[in-house]
Amino acid sequence: MELIPILSTIILVATISTFILAIGAYILYKIRESKGEQFVAAGPSEVIAELVTPAAAPVPAREVERAPAQVVVQQPVASSGPQPQPIFIQQQYRPEVKPLQSRVGVPTPQFNVAGYTAAQSPRDSKFMKYTSEGYVSAKEDVNAGALKWK
Amino acid sequence: MKLRQKVKKAVFTIKKKNEQPRQHDNRGSSKYVKRIFVSGILSLILLFIIIYTLPQTVLDVSSLLEYTTIVALVIFLFVLVIRYFAILIMAYLYINEYTYKPTTGFFPFVSIIVPVYNEEKVIAESIKSLLGLDYSNYEIIIVNDGSTDRTKEVAESLVGYQKGKLSADVKVSLINKPNGGKAQALNAGIKYSKAEIVLCMDGDSQLSPDSVKLAVRHFSNPEIGAVAGNVKVINRGKLLTDLQALEYIEGLNMARSAQSFVNLVNIIPGPIGLFRKKAIEEAGFYSSDTYAEDADLTLKVLANGWKIYYEPNSISYTEAPEKLHQLLKQRYRWTRGIIQSIRKHKKLMVNPTINFGDTFIMWTMAYEALIWPVMNIAANLFFIVAALFFGFTSLIFFWWAGLALLDLVTALYCVAAEKEEFRLVPYSLIYRMVFILIIDVSKVMSTIEEFLGIKMSWGKLERVGALKS
C-alpha cells in the first residue's frame, strides 16, 4: 500500500477525533461550570481595605549603585553594507534613596521623583554665592544681615 | 524569609467604579432579537437573488458549489500565507532593530504590584523571585484580593524590609481587601504606589532577574507608555503544557514582536506588564467591565497616543493549565474578554481619524478573534467532507503537510530567536491540526455565547505549585 493514502487516513481520523474531542470537551466544560455557578451579589461602591506595611526602616539611608551619566554601547561593526548607528540616550534620572519609613502615620518613604529636582546640589542653582559656610543661594545671603552695597 | 521588622496595620477605603462585567439585560436581548430579525430578512433577500440568478449561469448547482469552495479555499490559503509572512518579516525586523539598541542607565523607582487570590502555594516563591531582581530601586506591593485560603497569613509573614539582590531594604507591603477581581486589586496597588513606573504581574508568576532592568530602560523614551514582557510556560514536560509553551513562543511572542515593530502591541500580558503611571491614570486605570482587563487597558493606553513596546528579554514564568478543561476555561475567558474589549472600543474601530494605530490593531484583533477560527474550522471541515463523501482522501494529507511545513519553519525560527528548547519544534507537526483546532472550536463557541449574552464568571485556575521547583 502506498504511504500517502495511509497517512491521509491517519490524518483524517485524527482530525475527526480532534473535532469530536474539542466539542465534547467544551460541552463537558460547560456542564462542569454550570454546576459550580453561584450567585454573585453586586459589591458596594467603597470597600474597606487593610494596609500592612513595615513600621520603620531597618537601616539608615545609604548610597545605592550609581548609574553612569551616559552609557554608550558601541555595536560590533560589520565589514560591509549599511552600518547600524548606536543610539545615545541621555540619562534623565539618578536613583536616590531616602531613609525608609513606614507610610502609616509617618512621612512617606518612597523615592520621590518630583522631589528629586527640588533637592538639587548647589551647583544646579542659577545664582549662588560662595561664603565661609560654603555655597549659599543669593537670597539667603541677602537675608544674612551683612552690610549691603548701595 | 523571616519577618525582620514590626509591621503597622491601618484601615482605609478604596472607592471603586460601579462596573460589572458586560452582561446583557432585557433591553440588550430585544436589541439582539431585532438584529437577528434584520439579518434573517437580508439572508432571505440574498437567497432569493441566488435562486433567481442561478438558472442564468452556465454552471449547474454542483459545479457552482465546487467552484465556490475552491475560491474560498484559495482565499483562505492566501490570507494564511500573507498573515504568516507579514508577521514573520515584521518580527524579524523588530528583532534586528532590538539587537542594535543599547542599554541605558535609567533606573527609576518601580512599584511591583502582585495581586493574589488563593495563591498560598506560590506566593512565597513569587516574592522570593522578586527579591532576586537585578535592580535596586523598587518596592513590592502585594494585594490580597479576599483570599479564602492561607494567602493572607503567608503574605503577612513577607511584609517588611527584605534583603534584595542589589538592595538591602526592599519594602514589601500588603493590602488586604475584600474580593473584587484582579482589575480592582491592581487598581488598589497602583493607587497606593507613588512610583513613576508600575509593574503589574500575576501572583503565580516569577520574573527573570533582569526583567525589570531591561524593560524599564525603554521608558527613557517619553513616548513609551507601557512595555510588555515575554511570558513563558514553566510547567513543561506534558503534551498540553509543551504545546502551550510552543504556542506562547510561536503564536503570541512572534505576533507581539511584529506589533512592537510599529510600537503597537495590542495586549500587555497579565504576568508581566510595565506601565508609566501617568499613562494608566490617563486611561482611567483597569476596568472590571470586561474579562480581559489587560486588553482593555492596552487599548485605552494606545488610544491616548502612547506607544507600547515589547521587551523579549523581560521574562515572566507562569504556570499553564495542565488539564483540557482548565485550558478551555482560560481560553473561554480570553476570547470573550477580547470580544468585550473590541465591542467596548468599537468607536475607535470604525473611526480611523481618532487613532489610526488603534483602528488598525483592533481590526487585527477582530480578525484573529472572530474570522480566523471560523476559517480554520471551515477549512478542516471541507477536507473531512471531501474525503468522506467525495473520496479525495489524499487532499487532507497535502493540506496537513503544507500547514505543518509552515509551522515547522516558524517554530524553528522562533525557537532559535528566543534561544528556547529545541525539543519543542517537533510539536509543530500536530500544533495546528490538533491543538489550534481545539482552541478554535472553543473560540467559536465562546464567540457565539458572547453574542447571545450568556452569563459567565471569572473562575480560578488551580495551581500545582510548579514555581516551587
Chai-1 contact restraints between the chains, C-beta under 6 A:
chainA,res_idxA,chainB,res_idxB,connection_type,confidence,min_distance_angstrom,max_distance_angstrom,comment,restraint_id
A,I4,B,S394,contact,1.0,0.0,6.0,A-B,restraint_1
A,I4,B,F397,contact,1.0,0.0,6.0,A-B,restraint_2
A,L7,B,F397,contact,1.0,0.0,6.0,A-B,restraint_3
A,S8,B,T393,contact,1.0,0.0,6.0,A-B,restraint_4
A,S8,B,S394,contact,1.0,0.0,6.0,A-B,restraint_5
A,S8,B,I396,contact,1.0,0.0,6.0,A-B,restraint_6
A,S8,B,F397,contact,1.0,0.0,6.0,A-B,restraint_7
A,I11,B,I396,contact,1.0,0.0,6.0,A-B,restraint_8
A,I11,B,F397,contact,1.0,0.0,6.0,A-B,restraint_9
A,I11,B,W400,contact,1.0,0.0,6.0,A-B,restraint_10
A,L12,B,A387,contact,1.0,0.0,6.0,A-B,restraint_11
A,L12,B,I396,contact,1.0,0.0,6.0,A-B,restraint_12
A,T15,B,N380,contact,1.0,0.0,6.0,A-B,restraint_13
A,T18,B,V434,contact,1.0,0.0,6.0,A-B,restraint_14
A,T18,B,L437,contact,1.0,0.0,6.0,A-B,restraint_15
A,A22,B,I438,contact,1.0,0.0,6.0,A-B,restraint_16
A,A22,B,V441,contact,1.0,0.0,6.0,A-B,restraint_17
A,A25,B,L324,contact,1.0,0.0,6.0,A-B,restraint_18
A,Y26,B,S442,contact,1.0,0.0,6.0,A-B,restraint_19
A,Y26,B,M445,contact,1.0,0.0,6.0,A-B,restraint_20
A,Y29,B,H325,contact,1.0,0.0,6.0,A-B,restraint_21
A,Y29,B,L328,contact,1.0,0.0,6.0,A-B,restraint_22
A,G43,B,G180,contact,1.0,0.0,6.0,A-B,restraint_23
A,S45,B,N18,contact,1.0,0.0,6.0,A-B,restraint_24
A,E46,B,T13,contact,1.0,0.0,6.0,A-B,restraint_25
A,E46,B,K15,contact,1.0,0.0,6.0,A-B,restraint_26
A,V47,B,I14,contact,1.0,0.0,6.0,A-B,restraint_27
A,V47,B,K177,contact,1.0,0.0,6.0,A-B,restraint_28
A,V47,B,P178,contact,1.0,0.0,6.0,A-B,restraint_29
A,I48,B,V11,contact,1.0,0.0,6.0,A-B,restraint_30
A,I48,B,T13,contact,1.0,0.0,6.0,A-B,restraint_31
A,A49,B,F12,contact,1.0,0.0,6.0,A-B,restraint_32
A,A49,B,I14,contact,1.0,0.0,6.0,A-B,restraint_33
A,A49,B,I175,contact,1.0,0.0,6.0,A-B,restraint_34
A,A49,B,K177,contact,1.0,0.0,6.0,A-B,restraint_35
A,E50,B,V11,contact,1.0,0.0,6.0,A-B,restraint_36
A,E50,B,N176,contact,1.0,0.0,6.0,A-B,restraint_37
A,L51,B,A10,contact,1.0,0.0,6.0,A-B,restraint_38
A,L51,B,I175,contact,1.0,0.0,6.0,A-B,restraint_39
A,V52,B,V7,contact,1.0,0.0,6.0,A-B,restraint_40
A,V52,B,K9,contact,1.0,0.0,6.0,A-B,restraint_41
A,V52,B,E156,contact,1.0,0.0,6.0,A-B,restraint_42
A,V52,B,V159,contact,1.0,0.0,6.0,A-B,restraint_43
A,V52,B,L174,contact,1.0,0.0,6.0,A-B,restraint_44
A,T53,B,K8,contact,1.0,0.0,6.0,A-B,restraint_45
A,T53,B,S173,contact,1.0,0.0,6.0,A-B,restraint_46
A,P54,B,Q5,contact,1.0,0.0,6.0,A-B,restraint_47
A,P54,B,V7,contact,1.0,0.0,6.0,A-B,restraint_48
A,P54,B,G160,contact,1.0,0.0,6.0,A-B,restraint_49
A,P54,B,Y161,contact,1.0,0.0,6.0,A-B,restraint_50
A,A55,B,K6,contact,1.0,0.0,6.0,A-B,restraint_51
A,A55,B,V7,contact,1.0,0.0,6.0,A-B,restraint_52
A,A55,B,K8,contact,1.0,0.0,6.0,A-B,restraint_53
A,P58,B,Q5,contact,1.0,0.0,6.0,A-B,restraint_54
A,P58,B,Y161,contact,1.0,0.0,6.0,A-B,restraint_55
A,P58,B,D169,contact,1.0,0.0,6.0,A-B,restraint_56
A,V59,B,A168,contact,1.0,0.0,6.0,A-B,restraint_57
A,V59,B,D169,contact,1.0,0.0,6.0,A-B,restraint_58
A,V64,B,S136,contact,1.0,0.0,6.0,A-B,restraint_59
A,E65,B,S136,contact,1.0,0.0,6.0,A-B,restraint_60
A,A67,B,G105,contact,1.0,0.0,6.0,A-B,restraint_61
A,A67,B,F107,contact,1.0,0.0,6.0,A-B,restraint_62
A,P68,B,G105,contact,1.0,0.0,6.0,A-B,restraint_63
A,V71,B,T104,contact,1.0,0.0,6.0,A-B,restraint_64
A,V71,B,G105,contact,1.0,0.0,6.0,A-B,restraint_65
A,V73,B,P102,contact,1.0,0.0,6.0,A-B,restraint_66
A,V73,B,T103,contact,1.0,0.0,6.0,A-B,restraint_67
A,Q75,B,Y100,contact,1.0,0.0,6.0,A-B,restraint_68
A,P84,B,Y100,contact,1.0,0.0,6.0,A-B,restraint_69
A,P86,B,P102,contact,1.0,0.0,6.0,A-B,restraint_70
A,I87,B,P102,contact,1.0,0.0,6.0,A-B,restraint_71
A,I89,B,T104,contact,1.0,0.0,6.0,A-B,restraint_72
A,I89,B,S220,contact,1.0,0.0,6.0,A-B,restraint_73
A,Q91,B,G105,contact,1.0,0.0,6.0,A-B,restraint_74
A,Y93,B,P108,contact,1.0,0.0,6.0,A-B,restraint_75
A,P95,B,F107,contact,1.0,0.0,6.0,A-B,restraint_76
A,P95,B,N137,contact,1.0,0.0,6.0,A-B,restraint_77
A,L100,B,D169,contact,1.0,0.0,6.0,A-B,restraint_78
A,S102,B,K8,contact,1.0,0.0,6.0,A-B,restraint_79
A,V104,B,K8,contact,1.0,0.0,6.0,A-B,restraint_80
A,V104,B,A10,contact,1.0,0.0,6.0,A-B,restraint_81
A,Q110,B,K194,contact,1.0,0.0,6.0,A-B,restraint_82
A,F111,B,F109,contact,1.0,0.0,6.0,A-B,restraint_83
A,V113,B,E196,contact,1.0,0.0,6.0,A-B,restraint_84
